[in-house]
Amino acid sequence: MNLNVLCNNDEQLYSALSCELVDEIIIEADGFEGSQTEVCHEVGKKAAIALPYIFRDLSFVDVSDYDEVYVRSVDELEYAAGYSMVSDYGLYSMNEYAAEVLKQSGVKRITAPVELNYHELAELGCEDKELIVYGHIPMMISAQCIHKNTGKCDHTPIIEWITDRTGKRLPVENRCAYCYNLIYNPDPISLAGIFDKVRKLNPETVRINLTLESGDQAAEIINTFVDVIKGNPSKDPCTGFTRGHFTRGVE
């Protein structure tokens, strides 16, 4: 079972680089300047790039230097054609027919849908798929920039907060390079405490999505999942978390 880590900034990248068990590091296309392939290869890790959630002009994104390309929209399937592609969870793959269409489009590995529960994932089959075991999942992707609408557009990526009708505060990240916002679930998915079920699904790869975490938090999360992959029992690496749909399915 391989372990991949998606990184959003330099601190998270350094934490992932220092972990021997991490197989591949996935770089957010708008989180770094220049290619990070060399620094990954120097420590024996594969390097991948994750394309943006909203596809606009990608002519300035060079994917040729990376071992794999994570695609998040149908448009990006054409853009990354000819490279080793991995489809992210947002590309529909909730049945065998949809998964086969993606494979015919050149996708080498599929990220399992986060909308399916354990029994549905077992029925779909995860042996050749990637399964997200930790991460803040975007609840909404918006081209309306909260930072711009509440202040001014200064092309500065920051985390802002909004409050929903229940009083819960939701983190909002503005991705300036591609001009859109990600509104995250404030509670990350974590499957560390029930990793025995993950092991039964036997996915080819498990993935940690780092988004809002500091470097120290990233290291703690990675080390927690290294422990459970090795078979050591461990608690979830945070106090506020969710199992997502993994234990309940779509409502």
C-alpha positions as CSV (number, residue, x, y, z in Angstrom):
1,M,0.0,0.0,0.0
2,N,1.6,3.3,-1.2
3,L,1.3,6.6,0.7
4,N,0.9,9.8,-1.2
5,V,0.8,13.3,0.3
6,L,-0.7,16.4,-1.4
7,C,1.0,19.6,-0.3
8,N,-0.2,23.2,-0.4
9,N,2.9,25.1,0.8
10,D,6.6,24.8,1.5
11,E,6.2,23.8,5.2
12,Q,4.0,20.8,4.3
13,L,6.3,19.8,1.5
14,Y,9.3,19.7,3.9
15,S,7.4,17.5,6.3
16,A,6.4,15.1,3.5
17,L,10.0,15.0,2.2
18,S,11.3,14.0,5.6
19,C,9.1,10.9,5.8
20,E,10.8,7.8,4.4
21,L,7.5,5.9,3.8
22,V,5.9,8.6,1.6
23,D,6.0,7.3,-2.0
24,E,4.8,10.4,-4.0
25,I,4.4,14.1,-3.2
26,I,1.6,15.9,-5.0
27,I,2.2,19.6,-5.6
28,E,-0.7,22.0,-5.9
29,A,-0.2,23.8,-9.2
30,D,-0.7,27.3,-7.7
31,G,0.9,26.6,-4.3
32,F,4.6,26.8,-5.4
33,E,6.8,28.7,-7.8
34,G,8.6,26.5,-10.3
35,S,9.0,22.8,-10.4
36,Q,9.5,20.8,-7.2
37,T,10.4,17.6,-9.1
38,E,14.1,17.7,-8.4
39,V,13.8,18.1,-4.6
40,C,11.4,15.2,-4.5
41,H,13.7,13.0,-6.7
42,E,16.7,13.8,-4.5
43,V,15.1,12.0,-1.6
44,G,13.8,9.1,-3.7
45,K,10.2,10.2,-4.1
46,K,8.0,10.6,-7.1
47,A,6.6,14.1,-7.9
48,A,3.1,14.8,-9.2
49,I,1.3,18.1,-9.9
50,A,-2.4,18.7,-9.1
51,L,-4.1,20.9,-11.7
52,P,-6.6,23.6,-10.5
53,Y,-10.2,22.8,-9.7
54,I,-11.4,25.5,-12.2
55,F,-9.8,25.1,-15.7
56,R,-9.0,28.4,-17.4
57,D,-5.7,29.2,-19.3
58,L,-3.2,26.6,-18.3
59,S,-0.6,27.5,-20.9
60,F,1.8,28.6,-18.2
61,V,1.6,25.4,-16.3
62,D,4.3,23.0,-17.3
63,V,3.4,19.4,-16.4
64,S,6.1,17.7,-18.4
65,D,8.6,17.6,-15.5
66,Y,6.3,15.6,-13.2
67,D,5.9,11.8,-12.9
68,E,2.1,12.1,-12.7
69,V,-0.6,14.7,-13.3
70,Y,-3.7,14.8,-11.1
71,V,-6.7,16.0,-13.2
72,R,-9.8,17.5,-11.6
73,S,-12.0,18.3,-14.6
74,V,-13.0,16.8,-18.0
75,D,-11.2,19.6,-19.7
76,E,-7.9,18.7,-18.0
77,L,-8.1,15.2,-19.4
78,E,-7.4,16.7,-22.8
79,Y,-4.8,19.1,-21.5
80,A,-2.8,16.4,-19.8
81,A,-3.3,13.7,-22.5
82,G,-0.1,11.7,-23.1
83,Y,1.1,12.1,-19.5
84,S,0.6,9.7,-16.6
85,M,-2.8,10.9,-15.3
86,V,-4.5,10.3,-12.0
87,S,-8.2,11.4,-11.7
88,D,-9.1,13.2,-8.5
89,Y,-12.3,12.3,-6.6
90,G,-14.3,15.0,-8.3
91,L,-14.2,13.2,-11.7
92,Y,-17.2,10.9,-11.7
93,S,-16.2,7.3,-11.1
94,M,-19.0,5.9,-8.9
95,N,-19.6,2.8,-11.1
96,E,-17.5,0.4,-13.3
97,Y,-18.7,2.0,-16.5
98,A,-17.7,5.5,-15.4
99,A,-14.3,4.2,-14.3
100,E,-13.8,2.5,-17.6
101,V,-14.5,5.7,-19.5
102,L,-11.8,7.5,-17.5
103,K,-9.3,4.7,-18.2
104,Q,-10.1,4.9,-21.9
105,S,-9.4,8.6,-21.6
106,G,-5.9,7.9,-20.4
107,V,-6.3,7.8,-16.7
108,K,-3.8,5.4,-15.1
109,R,-5.3,5.5,-11.5
110,I,-8.6,6.7,-10.1
111,T,-9.2,8.4,-6.8
112,A,-12.1,6.7,-5.1
113,P,-15.2,8.9,-4.7
114,V,-15.6,10.5,-1.3
115,E,-19.4,10.2,-1.6
116,L,-19.3,6.4,-1.2
117,N,-19.4,4.5,2.1
118,Y,-17.3,1.5,3.0
119,H,-19.7,-1.1,1.6
120,E,-20.2,0.8,-1.6
121,L,-16.4,1.2,-2.0
122,A,-16.0,-2.5,-1.4
123,E,-18.5,-3.3,-4.1
124,L,-16.8,-0.9,-6.5
125,G,-13.4,-2.3,-5.7
126,C,-10.4,-0.2,-4.5
127,E,-7.5,-2.6,-5.4
128,D,-6.4,-0.4,-8.3
129,K,-7.5,3.0,-6.8
130,E,-6.3,5.8,-4.6
131,L,-8.3,6.4,-1.4
132,I,-8.2,9.7,0.6
133,V,-7.7,8.9,4.3
134,Y,-7.2,12.5,5.6
135,G,-8.0,16.0,4.4
136,H,-10.3,19.0,4.5
137,I,-12.6,18.4,1.5
138,P,-13.9,21.5,-0.3
139,M,-17.6,22.0,0.3
140,M,-17.9,24.6,-2.5
141,I,-15.7,25.9,-5.3
142,S,-16.6,29.5,-6.3
143,A,-15.4,31.9,-9.0
144,Q,-16.8,34.7,-6.8
145,C,-13.8,35.8,-4.6
146,I,-14.8,36.6,-1.0
147,H,-11.6,38.5,-0.5
148,K,-12.3,40.8,-3.5
149,N,-16.0,41.3,-2.6
150,T,-15.3,42.2,1.0
151,G,-12.2,44.3,0.4
152,K,-10.1,44.5,-2.8
153,C,-8.4,42.3,-5.2
154,D,-4.7,42.4,-4.2
155,H,-3.7,39.0,-5.7
156,T,-2.7,37.8,-2.3
157,P,-3.6,34.2,-1.4
158,I,-5.0,34.1,2.2
159,I,-7.4,32.1,4.4
160,E,-10.5,33.9,5.4
161,W,-13.5,32.7,7.4
162,I,-17.3,32.8,6.8
163,T,-20.0,31.7,9.2
164,D,-22.9,29.4,8.1
165,R,-26.5,29.5,9.3
166,T,-25.6,27.1,12.1
167,G,-22.9,29.4,13.4
168,K,-20.0,27.2,12.2
169,R,-17.0,28.9,10.9
170,L,-15.8,27.7,7.5
171,P,-12.3,28.4,6.1
172,V,-12.1,30.0,2.6
173,E,-8.9,29.9,0.6
174,N,-8.5,32.2,-2.4
175,R,-6.5,30.7,-5.2
176,C,-5.3,33.8,-6.9
177,A,-3.3,32.2,-9.7
178,Y,-6.5,30.8,-11.2
179,C,-8.9,33.3,-9.6
180,Y,-11.3,31.1,-7.5
181,N,-12.2,30.3,-3.9
182,L,-12.3,27.0,-2.1
183,I,-14.7,26.8,0.9
184,Y,-13.5,23.9,3.0
185,N,-15.3,21.7,5.5
186,P,-13.7,22.8,8.8
187,D,-13.6,19.2,10.0
188,P,-11.1,17.1,8.0
189,I,-11.9,13.5,7.0
190,S,-9.7,11.1,9.0
191,L,-9.8,7.3,8.7
192,A,-6.8,6.6,11.0
193,G,-8.9,5.4,13.9
194,I,-10.7,2.9,11.6
195,F,-7.8,1.9,9.4
196,D,-8.7,-1.7,9.7
197,K,-11.5,-1.1,7.3
198,V,-9.2,0.8,4.9
199,R,-6.9,-2.2,5.0
200,K,-9.8,-4.5,4.1
201,L,-10.5,-2.4,1.0
202,N,-6.9,-2.9,0.0
203,P,-6.4,0.3,-2.1
204,E,-3.3,0.6,-4.2
205,T,-2.6,4.0,-2.7
206,V,-3.8,6.0,0.3
207,R,-3.6,9.8,0.2
208,I,-3.2,12.6,2.7
209,N,-4.5,15.9,1.5
210,L,-2.8,18.8,3.4
211,T,-4.5,22.1,3.0
212,L,-4.7,24.3,6.1
213,E,-2.1,22.5,8.3
214,S,1.2,24.0,9.5
215,G,4.4,22.1,9.0
216,D,4.3,20.6,12.5
217,Q,0.7,19.5,12.1
218,A,1.5,18.0,8.7
219,A,4.4,16.0,10.3
220,E,2.1,14.7,13.0
221,I,-0.6,13.7,10.6
222,I,1.9,11.9,8.2
223,N,3.5,10.1,11.1
224,T,0.1,8.9,12.4
225,F,-0.7,7.3,9.1
226,V,2.7,5.8,8.8
227,D,2.0,4.1,12.1
228,V,-1.3,2.7,11.1
229,I,0.0,1.5,7.7
230,K,2.7,-0.4,9.6
231,G,-0.1,-2.0,11.6
232,N,0.3,0.0,14.9
233,P,-3.0,1.1,16.4
234,S,-3.3,4.9,16.6
235,K,-5.9,7.6,17.3
236,D,-6.9,10.1,14.7
237,P,-4.4,13.0,14.5
238,C,-6.9,15.7,15.4
239,T,-9.8,16.3,17.9
240,G,-12.3,17.7,15.5
241,F,-12.8,15.4,12.5
242,T,-15.3,13.5,10.4
243,R,-15.5,10.1,8.8
244,G,-17.2,11.7,5.8
245,H,-19.5,9.3,4.0
246,F,-17.2,6.4,4.7
247,T,-19.3,5.2,7.6
248,R,-22.7,6.3,6.5
249,G,-23.1,6.9,2.7
250,V,-25.0,9.5,0.8
251,E,-27.9,11.1,2.6
